[in-house]
Amino acid sequence: MATVKDFSFEEKLTSVLFLQKIDSKIDEIKTLKGELPMEVKDLEDEIEGLQTRINNIDVEINNINAFIETKSNAKKDAQALMKKYEKQQDNVKNNREFEAINKEMEMQELEVRLNEKHIKDATYEQKDRMNVRLRTEDKIKEVEEALTTKRQELAKISVETEKEEQILAERSEEAKQKVEPRLLSAYERIRGSYRNGLAVVPIVRDSCGGCFNVIPPQRQSEIRQHKKIIVCEHCGRILVDSDLNDKVTIS
């Protein structure tokens, strides 16, 4: 049985490309699982913030109600005084007393109007805060629906991918055994240098599939010959031709 050292360059490229495709699949699963928990947490935080807003609005509404009650009582007191002064007008002894009582009545009438204005303005503000509260409640329902969906997706993905991820991890370890040690070391170093984990990339539309810089025609011809390991002079990734990339699958 041939050892790794006996493999041709094409076989070495195939083995490291096969490893890359397995690892990329693992990365894809981790990325999918990694985004959903963050989305769930963001939605939970949003609901908490919206609930805090409702609590604050309730405090504002209670304060407005207390204000309206205070002004309503003040209005009633002013109206009671006006009735009292009206009765006193029937018993005045001179014009001076009449004018004094009349002046007090005018002041209480102004007090009534002022309290009515305060009550009207506060009632308008109360309705506005109630509308904001209703809109916030609707928003909470909307976010809760999205949260339920995301939680279900996360639970489903966790169940569905747990076994697949375990199998892929085992296949990755097996695939590493078939890659030349020096090539494996280079692969792991390059892979660790990029967030997307791509160390082996195909040529796509005459460009590197990793950094998208153009690969000269002569270089592309050398890559297609599979006679040596060729890396992108711009990003350092290992390059393979599209035919080899299409031929190597992990299914």
Backbone bond lengths (Angstrom), bond angles and torsions (degrees), N, CA, C in turn:
res aa  C-N    CA-C-N  psi(-1)  N-CA   C-N-CA  omega(-1)  CA-C   N-CA-C  phi
1 M - - - 1.473 - - 1.523 109.37 -
2 A 1.317 117.05 135.82 1.468 120.98 -176.08 1.515 110.37 -71.22
3 T 1.349 115.12 142.11 1.465 120.14 174.75 1.512 108.26 -90.32
4 V 1.335 115.57 173.66 1.460 120.08 179.48 1.515 110.73 -58.65
5 K 1.334 115.73 -38.66 1.463 119.51 -177.03 1.528 111.59 -65.45
6 D 1.347 115.97 -25.69 1.461 119.23 -178.28 1.530 112.20 -81.96
7 F 1.311 117.71 -10.35 1.454 121.12 -176.55 1.521 111.27 -68.26
8 S 1.328 115.96 146.50 1.461 121.36 174.21 1.525 108.84 -73.57
9 F 1.336 115.67 168.44 1.462 118.97 179.04 1.529 111.14 -62.83
10 E 1.336 115.50 -34.35 1.467 118.21 178.27 1.522 110.55 -64.37
11 E 1.350 115.88 -41.04 1.462 119.75 178.51 1.526 111.04 -67.08
12 K 1.323 116.14 -36.93 1.464 119.72 178.23 1.531 110.19 -66.17
13 L 1.326 116.37 -41.88 1.468 120.68 177.76 1.526 110.65 -64.17
14 T 1.330 113.91 -40.63 1.466 118.60 179.85 1.525 110.82 -62.94
15 S 1.323 116.39 -42.34 1.468 120.31 -177.91 1.532 111.83 -66.38
16 V 1.319 117.01 -41.72 1.465 119.03 -178.85 1.533 110.57 -75.02
17 L 1.333 116.86 -31.22 1.464 120.25 176.19 1.523 110.10 -68.59
18 F 1.323 115.75 -39.67 1.470 120.59 177.73 1.526 109.99 -61.79
19 L 1.330 116.02 -42.79 1.474 121.18 177.49 1.524 110.31 -61.77
20 Q 1.324 115.99 -42.94 1.462 120.04 -179.80 1.525 111.11 -60.66
21 K 1.301 117.29 -41.83 1.463 120.30 -177.99 1.524 111.53 -67.46
22 I 1.332 116.50 -35.88 1.469 119.32 175.88 1.521 110.07 -66.32
23 D 1.331 116.07 -47.56 1.467 120.01 -178.60 1.528 111.56 -64.71
24 S 1.329 116.34 -35.28 1.466 119.48 178.52 1.524 110.87 -66.11
25 K 1.320 116.54 -35.78 1.465 120.85 177.39 1.525 110.02 -65.78
26 I 1.328 115.98 -40.60 1.472 120.70 176.72 1.527 109.83 -63.23
27 D 1.335 116.13 -42.35 1.464 120.89 178.67 1.528 110.93 -61.95
28 E 1.327 114.88 -39.60 1.466 120.40 -179.79 1.534 110.71 -61.78
29 I 1.334 115.86 -43.16 1.465 120.42 179.10 1.527 110.46 -65.58
30 K 1.321 115.93 -44.05 1.468 119.97 -179.65 1.523 111.56 -64.48
31 T 1.330 115.23 -38.19 1.467 119.21 179.07 1.516 110.73 -65.26
32 L 1.322 115.25 -43.67 1.464 120.20 179.75 1.524 110.58 -62.41
33 K 1.313 116.73 -45.12 1.466 120.66 178.86 1.521 110.82 -70.48
34 G 1.330 115.32 -31.36 1.466 118.60 -177.54 1.512 112.83 -71.98
35 E 1.326 117.78 -31.27 1.460 121.49 -178.53 1.527 111.40 -78.17
36 L 1.315 116.76 -38.34 1.462 119.96 -176.26 1.529 113.34 -63.44
37 P 1.328 119.64 -45.81 1.469 118.56 177.20 1.531 112.24 -58.77
38 M 1.326 116.05 -36.89 1.467 119.44 177.98 1.519 110.63 -66.27
39 E 1.329 116.24 -41.06 1.462 120.58 179.16 1.524 110.41 -64.99
40 V 1.338 116.56 -41.46 1.467 120.68 177.76 1.513 110.09 -61.44
41 K 1.339 116.80 -45.28 1.472 121.04 -179.75 1.524 110.78 -63.42
42 D 1.320 117.32 -40.96 1.472 120.76 178.96 1.528 110.96 -62.33
43 L 1.327 116.34 -41.57 1.465 120.32 179.82 1.526 110.89 -67.71
44 E 1.327 116.60 -39.33 1.466 120.66 177.34 1.527 110.46 -62.69
45 D 1.333 115.93 -42.35 1.465 120.43 178.35 1.523 111.08 -65.04
46 E 1.330 115.76 -38.05 1.474 119.82 179.18 1.520 110.70 -64.29
47 I 1.325 116.65 -43.28 1.470 120.28 178.29 1.520 110.37 -62.59
48 E 1.318 116.73 -42.17 1.468 120.84 178.55 1.528 110.55 -60.82
49 G 1.337 115.97 -42.26 1.464 120.22 178.63 1.520 112.16 -65.05
50 L 1.344 116.18 -40.64 1.463 120.66 179.06 1.534 111.07 -66.83
51 Q 1.333 116.23 -37.62 1.460 119.67 178.21 1.525 110.87 -66.98
52 T 1.322 115.99 -37.04 1.468 120.33 175.89 1.521 110.06 -63.43
53 R 1.336 115.87 -38.73 1.461 119.78 177.40 1.525 110.79 -61.94
54 I 1.336 116.61 -43.02 1.466 120.29 178.98 1.529 110.48 -62.66
55 N 1.325 115.76 -42.62 1.470 119.46 179.03 1.525 110.71 -60.23
56 N 1.324 116.01 -41.62 1.468 120.39 179.22 1.531 110.95 -66.56
57 I 1.324 115.96 -39.34 1.471 120.22 178.32 1.530 110.09 -64.34
58 D 1.343 116.74 -39.99 1.466 120.55 178.86 1.531 110.84 -61.09
59 V 1.331 115.37 -39.86 1.475 119.43 177.33 1.526 109.74 -63.58
60 E 1.344 116.19 -43.30 1.468 120.10 178.91 1.526 111.32 -62.35
61 I 1.343 116.64 -42.76 1.470 120.88 -179.53 1.529 110.42 -64.52
62 N 1.321 116.66 -41.42 1.468 120.33 177.95 1.528 110.86 -62.38
63 N 1.330 115.85 -40.16 1.463 119.67 178.46 1.534 110.93 -65.92
64 I 1.343 115.60 -39.28 1.472 120.11 178.30 1.531 109.99 -65.18
65 N 1.342 116.37 -42.55 1.472 120.26 178.69 1.535 110.97 -61.18
66 A 1.324 115.02 -42.18 1.474 118.97 178.77 1.529 110.21 -64.41
67 F 1.337 116.21 -38.49 1.471 121.30 178.86 1.532 110.19 -64.35
68 I 1.352 115.68 -44.56 1.470 120.69 179.62 1.525 110.29 -62.29
69 E 1.331 115.75 -41.74 1.468 119.41 179.01 1.525 111.25 -63.23
70 T 1.330 115.69 -41.52 1.474 120.06 178.87 1.521 110.76 -62.56
71 K 1.326 116.24 -44.82 1.462 120.18 -178.84 1.534 111.05 -70.31
72 S 1.323 117.43 -33.48 1.474 120.62 177.65 1.524 110.30 -65.32
73 N 1.333 115.26 -41.68 1.457 119.47 177.77 1.530 111.16 -65.58
74 A 1.343 114.67 -39.37 1.463 118.54 178.62 1.523 110.49 -64.87
75 K 1.322 117.10 -36.85 1.460 121.81 177.54 1.533 110.43 -64.42
76 K 1.342 116.02 -44.42 1.461 120.11 178.83 1.527 111.27 -62.47
77 D 1.329 115.99 -39.84 1.470 120.07 178.41 1.518 110.79 -63.02
78 A 1.334 116.11 -41.50 1.465 120.33 -179.81 1.523 110.46 -66.61
79 Q 1.326 116.50 -40.15 1.467 120.61 178.78 1.534 111.36 -66.35
80 A 1.322 115.59 -36.64 1.464 119.54 177.71 1.523 110.94 -65.61
81 L 1.331 115.48 -39.43 1.460 119.59 178.12 1.525 111.06 -65.68
82 M 1.348 115.93 -37.63 1.468 119.79 178.54 1.532 110.15 -61.58
83 K 1.322 118.14 -41.92 1.463 121.11 178.44 1.526 110.89 -65.47
84 K 1.320 114.22 -37.97 1.467 119.07 178.17 1.518 111.26 -63.02
85 Y 1.369 115.19 -43.80 1.464 119.51 -179.21 1.531 111.13 -68.76
86 E 1.350 116.35 -32.01 1.469 119.67 177.94 1.539 110.90 -61.77
87 K 1.313 116.14 -41.07 1.463 120.23 177.98 1.526 111.79 -67.54
88 Q 1.360 113.61 -36.12 1.470 117.12 -179.76 1.522 111.95 -68.16
89 Q 1.343 115.81 -26.88 1.466 119.12 179.76 1.539 111.12 -62.89
90 D 1.324 116.59 -27.60 1.474 119.98 -178.66 1.527 112.21 -73.49
91 N 1.328 115.25 -14.75 1.462 118.69 -175.68 1.530 113.24 -117.40
92 V 1.326 116.82 16.88 1.472 118.98 -179.93 1.532 110.38 -70.58
93 K 1.338 115.80 149.29 1.463 121.12 -177.72 1.528 112.75 -101.32
94 N 1.350 115.13 -20.22 1.467 117.97 -179.05 1.525 109.69 -153.48
95 N 1.344 114.34 173.05 1.474 120.85 -178.50 1.531 112.11 -65.12
96 R 1.305 115.39 -31.16 1.471 119.58 -177.98 1.539 109.86 -64.10
97 E 1.332 116.82 -45.34 1.456 120.45 178.35 1.539 110.63 -65.86
98 F 1.335 116.04 -39.94 1.469 120.79 179.76 1.533 111.18 -60.38
99 E 1.340 114.93 -45.01 1.465 119.57 -178.97 1.532 111.40 -66.97
100 A 1.339 115.46 -36.19 1.464 119.60 179.56 1.535 110.24 -65.55
101 I 1.340 114.48 -45.58 1.478 118.77 179.30 1.527 110.51 -65.58
102 N 1.316 115.84 -41.33 1.468 120.62 179.41 1.529 111.22 -61.29
103 K 1.314 115.57 -38.17 1.467 120.43 178.64 1.534 110.36 -65.91
104 E 1.351 116.12 -40.28 1.461 120.18 177.84 1.527 110.36 -64.31
105 M 1.327 116.27 -39.20 1.468 120.54 178.66 1.527 111.06 -63.66
106 E 1.312 116.62 -41.12 1.468 121.15 178.49 1.536 110.68 -63.02
107 M 1.342 114.42 -40.34 1.472 118.63 179.27 1.533 110.73 -64.43
108 Q 1.348 115.44 -41.77 1.465 118.67 179.27 1.527 111.59 -68.73
109 E 1.326 116.34 -32.94 1.470 120.38 176.24 1.527 110.34 -64.80
110 L 1.336 114.64 -41.47 1.468 118.78 175.65 1.535 110.83 -63.40
111 E 1.319 114.98 -38.08 1.466 120.00 178.82 1.533 110.31 -63.68
112 V 1.318 115.97 -40.20 1.472 120.23 177.53 1.522 110.57 -62.04
113 R 1.326 116.31 -47.13 1.472 120.64 -178.76 1.525 111.39 -63.75
114 L 1.347 115.28 -40.53 1.462 119.56 -179.52 1.532 110.24 -64.82
115 N 1.333 117.25 -42.27 1.462 120.61 178.68 1.531 111.07 -66.68
116 E 1.335 115.94 -37.21 1.467 120.04 176.97 1.523 111.12 -62.26
117 K 1.343 115.92 -39.65 1.471 120.46 178.18 1.526 110.32 -65.54
118 H 1.341 115.13 -43.40 1.470 118.96 178.60 1.524 110.86 -61.61
119 I 1.341 115.43 -42.62 1.469 120.17 179.97 1.525 110.69 -64.26
120 K 1.344 116.24 -42.38 1.472 120.74 179.68 1.525 111.07 -62.73
121 D 1.336 116.19 -46.84 1.475 120.24 179.89 1.524 110.89 -63.79
122 A 1.334 116.05 -41.98 1.465 120.09 -179.17 1.526 110.75 -67.28
123 T 1.325 117.17 -37.28 1.466 121.02 178.69 1.524 110.73 -64.97
124 Y 1.337 115.85 -39.56 1.466 120.34 176.84 1.531 109.91 -63.16
125 E 1.332 115.89 -44.24 1.465 120.40 179.19 1.526 110.41 -65.31
126 Q 1.328 116.78 -37.26 1.450 121.66 178.26 1.528 110.88 -61.25
127 K 1.333 116.71 -45.56 1.471 121.16 178.17 1.525 111.05 -62.65
128 D 1.333 115.37 -39.69 1.462 119.73 179.25 1.524 110.78 -62.68
129 R 1.344 116.84 -44.54 1.466 120.45 179.88 1.535 111.01 -66.88
130 M 1.341 116.54 -34.67 1.457 119.99 177.28 1.523 110.99 -65.82
131 N 1.339 116.16 -39.64 1.474 120.11 177.85 1.522 110.76 -64.35
132 V 1.326 116.00 -41.39 1.466 120.15 177.50 1.526 109.61 -62.60
133 R 1.318 116.20 -40.28 1.470 120.53 179.27 1.527 110.84 -62.41
134 L 1.332 116.70 -44.12 1.462 120.91 179.81 1.528 111.13 -63.13
135 R 1.340 115.76 -41.94 1.473 119.38 178.74 1.526 110.39 -64.67
136 T 1.333 115.59 -37.58 1.462 119.85 179.06 1.520 110.87 -67.30
137 E 1.323 117.04 -38.98 1.467 120.84 176.47 1.527 110.59 -62.48
138 D 1.322 116.34 -41.93 1.472 120.41 177.66 1.521 110.74 -62.11
139 K 1.331 115.67 -40.29 1.465 120.65 179.25 1.525 110.58 -65.07
140 I 1.332 116.55 -40.24 1.469 120.17 177.85 1.524 110.34 -60.57
141 K 1.332 116.94 -44.32 1.465 120.85 178.50 1.525 110.55 -59.85
142 E 1.330 115.50 -42.32 1.473 120.39 -179.72 1.521 110.77 -63.51
143 V 1.331 116.37 -45.12 1.469 120.59 -179.12 1.529 110.26 -68.90
144 E 1.335 117.50 -37.45 1.460 121.00 178.56 1.526 110.86 -62.59
145 E 1.321 117.06 -38.06 1.464 120.50 177.25 1.527 110.51 -64.11
146 A 1.340 115.77 -43.08 1.463 120.19 178.40 1.525 110.28 -65.31
147 L 1.336 116.24 -39.08 1.471 120.83 179.32 1.521 111.04 -63.45
148 T 1.312 116.71 -43.37 1.468 121.09 178.41 1.522 110.74 -59.73
149 T 1.339 115.43 -43.94 1.468 120.26 179.38 1.523 111.35 -62.52
150 K 1.348 116.35 -45.84 1.469 120.64 -179.21 1.529 111.35 -64.83
151 R 1.320 116.69 -38.65 1.465 119.63 178.58 1.525 110.84 -64.88
152 Q 1.324 115.25 -39.77 1.461 119.51 178.41 1.528 110.72 -65.52
153 E 1.340 115.86 -41.56 1.469 120.51 178.49 1.523 110.72 -61.52
154 L 1.344 115.22 -44.70 1.463 119.89 -178.93 1.519 111.03 -63.46
155 A 1.328 116.21 -43.97 1.464 119.99 179.37 1.527 110.90 -62.99
156 K 1.332 115.62 -42.04 1.463 120.37 -179.53 1.522 111.08 -65.58
157 I 1.340 115.99 -45.12 1.465 120.00 -179.24 1.522 110.46 -64.11
158 S 1.327 116.44 -40.50 1.464 120.26 -179.62 1.511 110.97 -60.80
159 V 1.333 115.30 -42.14 1.473 119.97 179.72 1.524 110.76 -69.29
160 E 1.333 115.44 -45.02 1.465 120.29 -174.63 1.526 113.06 -72.28
161 T 1.316 116.91 -34.53 1.469 119.92 -172.56 1.528 114.10 -95.21
162 E 1.313 116.77 -15.76 1.472 118.99 -177.38 1.528 111.28 -56.41
163 K 1.324 115.19 -49.63 1.463 119.80 -179.05 1.524 110.64 -68.51
164 E 1.352 116.58 -42.72 1.467 120.56 -179.81 1.524 111.08 -61.67
165 E 1.331 115.73 -42.76 1.471 119.77 -179.25 1.528 110.91 -63.86
166 Q 1.316 116.10 -38.72 1.460 120.60 178.84 1.532 110.90 -64.68
167 I 1.337 115.10 -43.88 1.469 119.71 179.11 1.528 110.67 -63.95
168 L 1.333 116.31 -43.41 1.468 120.09 179.67 1.527 111.42 -63.89
169 A 1.314 116.21 -38.40 1.465 119.62 178.88 1.528 110.40 -62.55
170 E 1.321 116.16 -40.05 1.469 120.42 177.42 1.523 110.40 -66.72
171 R 1.325 116.87 -41.22 1.475 120.58 178.82 1.530 110.61 -65.42
172 S 1.328 116.36 -35.62 1.465 120.31 178.72 1.525 110.48 -63.01
173 E 1.331 116.02 -43.92 1.462 119.96 179.31 1.529 110.86 -64.09
174 E 1.330 115.93 -39.29 1.471 119.87 177.72 1.526 110.90 -66.02
175 A 1.347 115.90 -40.80 1.470 120.00 -179.04 1.522 111.49 -66.00
176 K 1.319 116.76 -33.46 1.477 120.01 179.29 1.527 111.59 -62.93
177 Q 1.325 115.76 -32.01 1.462 119.88 -179.97 1.526 112.42 -66.48
178 K 1.341 115.18 -19.31 1.470 119.50 -177.46 1.528 112.75 -99.55
179 V 1.342 116.09 3.32 1.465 120.20 179.14 1.519 109.12 -102.32
180 E 1.324 116.78 135.53 1.455 121.93 178.47 1.533 109.56 -52.65
181 P 1.333 119.37 132.80 1.466 122.91 -176.07 1.529 114.28 -50.14
182 R 1.332 117.07 -46.04 1.474 119.59 -179.48 1.523 110.69 -65.78
183 L 1.339 115.53 -39.28 1.459 120.18 179.38 1.530 109.85 -69.05
184 L 1.329 116.45 -38.40 1.465 120.70 178.13 1.521 110.62 -64.18
185 S 1.329 115.60 -41.56 1.465 120.00 178.47 1.526 110.77 -61.71
186 A 1.337 116.15 -42.77 1.470 120.60 178.90 1.521 110.17 -65.88
187 Y 1.332 115.23 -41.71 1.470 120.76 179.34 1.531 110.81 -58.72
188 E 1.316 116.56 -48.75 1.468 120.62 -177.94 1.519 111.76 -66.66
189 R 1.346 116.39 -36.02 1.468 119.93 178.12 1.533 110.68 -65.84
190 I 1.333 115.89 -46.54 1.473 120.26 179.97 1.526 110.29 -65.81
191 R 1.303 115.93 -44.11 1.468 120.73 -178.98 1.536 111.43 -58.96
192 G 1.325 115.07 -39.58 1.463 119.80 179.65 1.507 113.78 -71.65
193 S 1.336 116.71 -13.24 1.469 120.39 -177.44 1.519 112.95 -85.46
194 Y 1.315 117.10 -14.19 1.466 120.39 -175.71 1.523 111.22 -124.39
195 R 1.321 115.50 139.19 1.465 121.22 -177.29 1.520 112.48 -62.39
196 N 1.340 116.07 -32.03 1.471 118.00 -179.53 1.531 112.63 -83.98
197 G 1.325 117.04 -1.53 1.456 120.82 174.95 1.514 115.64 69.30
198 L 1.329 117.76 15.65 1.467 120.73 -177.80 1.527 110.50 -89.00
199 A 1.326 115.20 114.45 1.464 120.88 176.96 1.515 111.01 -109.95
200 V 1.333 116.29 -26.00 1.470 122.08 178.53 1.527 107.38 -120.37
201 V 1.332 116.00 121.83 1.466 119.25 -175.82 1.528 110.58 -134.70
202 P 1.319 116.65 149.82 1.469 119.96 177.85 1.526 110.82 -86.11
203 I 1.312 114.98 166.24 1.466 120.21 172.50 1.525 107.44 -83.39
204 V 1.293 115.41 127.04 1.466 121.10 -178.66 1.527 108.83 -123.58
205 R 1.319 115.89 117.70 1.477 121.47 -178.42 1.535 111.06 49.97
206 D 1.334 114.66 50.80 1.473 122.90 176.37 1.532 112.84 65.32
207 S 1.326 117.52 18.38 1.466 120.51 -178.76 1.514 110.69 -131.08
208 C 1.308 115.67 158.70 1.459 122.07 176.22 1.526 108.89 -63.79
209 G 1.326 117.01 130.62 1.460 121.17 179.66 1.514 113.82 -72.16
210 G 1.338 116.67 -2.81 1.461 119.93 178.77 1.507 113.34 -103.21
211 C 1.345 116.03 -53.28 1.471 119.91 -177.54 1.530 112.59 -106.49
212 F 1.346 116.93 -9.08 1.463 123.96 175.60 1.538 114.02 68.44
213 N 1.321 116.18 18.01 1.464 118.94 172.24 1.529 109.04 -79.58
214 V 1.324 115.55 147.71 1.469 121.34 -176.70 1.524 110.70 -67.84
215 I 1.344 115.44 136.41 1.463 122.58 176.13 1.531 108.08 -101.02
216 P 1.322 118.89 122.85 1.474 121.25 -179.14 1.525 111.76 -57.67
217 P 1.325 117.54 146.97 1.478 122.21 -179.38 1.529 113.35 -52.43
218 Q 1.334 117.37 -41.91 1.464 120.61 -179.35 1.529 110.93 -62.52
219 R 1.348 114.74 -39.72 1.470 120.59 179.08 1.529 110.25 -66.47
220 Q 1.322 116.00 -39.13 1.464 120.45 179.47 1.534 110.30 -64.39
221 S 1.319 115.68 -37.68 1.467 120.42 179.28 1.526 110.52 -63.72
222 E 1.328 116.50 -41.63 1.467 121.46 178.57 1.529 110.69 -64.36
223 I 1.333 115.99 -38.56 1.473 120.58 -179.73 1.522 110.20 -64.89
224 R 1.324 116.89 -39.68 1.466 120.86 -178.99 1.532 112.25 -68.06
225 Q 1.321 117.80 -22.41 1.463 121.26 -178.16 1.525 113.10 -77.94
226 H 1.326 117.90 -17.90 1.474 123.27 177.61 1.528 112.37 56.26
227 K 1.327 116.35 37.81 1.467 119.92 -178.85 1.519 113.00 -100.09
228 K 1.331 117.00 -8.32 1.463 121.11 177.00 1.524 109.06 -163.19
229 I 1.319 114.66 164.38 1.468 120.89 177.62 1.522 107.35 -83.42
230 I 1.315 116.06 122.27 1.464 121.12 -178.69 1.532 109.46 -119.10
231 V 1.330 114.55 132.08 1.474 119.41 179.72 1.522 109.77 -112.38
232 C 1.306 115.35 155.42 1.468 121.34 177.33 1.514 108.89 -67.19
233 E 1.328 116.33 128.96 1.467 119.98 -178.04 1.524 112.11 -71.77
234 H 1.319 117.10 -10.70 1.471 120.76 -179.57 1.530 112.57 -95.80
235 C 1.355 117.05 -45.39 1.469 119.34 -175.37 1.522 113.82 -114.53
236 G 1.344 116.83 -11.28 1.460 119.92 177.00 1.515 115.08 83.14
237 R 1.336 118.08 3.52 1.468 120.57 179.48 1.526 110.69 -74.66
238 I 1.330 115.09 151.87 1.462 120.60 177.58 1.527 108.59 -76.17
239 L 1.334 115.87 130.84 1.463 120.58 -175.13 1.529 111.62 -103.43
240 V 1.345 115.55 140.42 1.462 121.30 173.50 1.523 107.85 -132.81
241 D 1.302 116.36 156.01 1.462 119.71 179.02 1.519 109.95 -79.15
242 S 1.312 116.21 161.32 1.459 121.27 -175.17 1.529 112.33 -64.65
243 D 1.341 116.97 -32.99 1.472 119.69 -179.55 1.526 110.40 -63.78
244 L 1.326 116.86 -46.28 1.464 120.24 179.47 1.528 110.11 -65.56
245 N 1.325 115.17 -38.63 1.466 119.52 -179.45 1.531 110.79 -62.84
246 D 1.337 115.84 -40.38 1.459 120.05 179.92 1.524 112.09 -71.18
247 K 1.332 115.39 -30.94 1.459 119.80 -177.09 1.527 112.59 -74.32
248 V 1.312 116.02 -32.70 1.466 120.06 -177.54 1.530 109.54 -86.95
249 T 1.314 116.33 117.35 1.461 122.01 177.38 1.528 109.26 -130.82
250 I 1.323 116.31 160.54 1.467 120.10 -178.90 1.525 111.40 -107.93
251 S 1.318 116.37 1.38 1.476 118.61 -179.01 1.526 110.44 -79.04
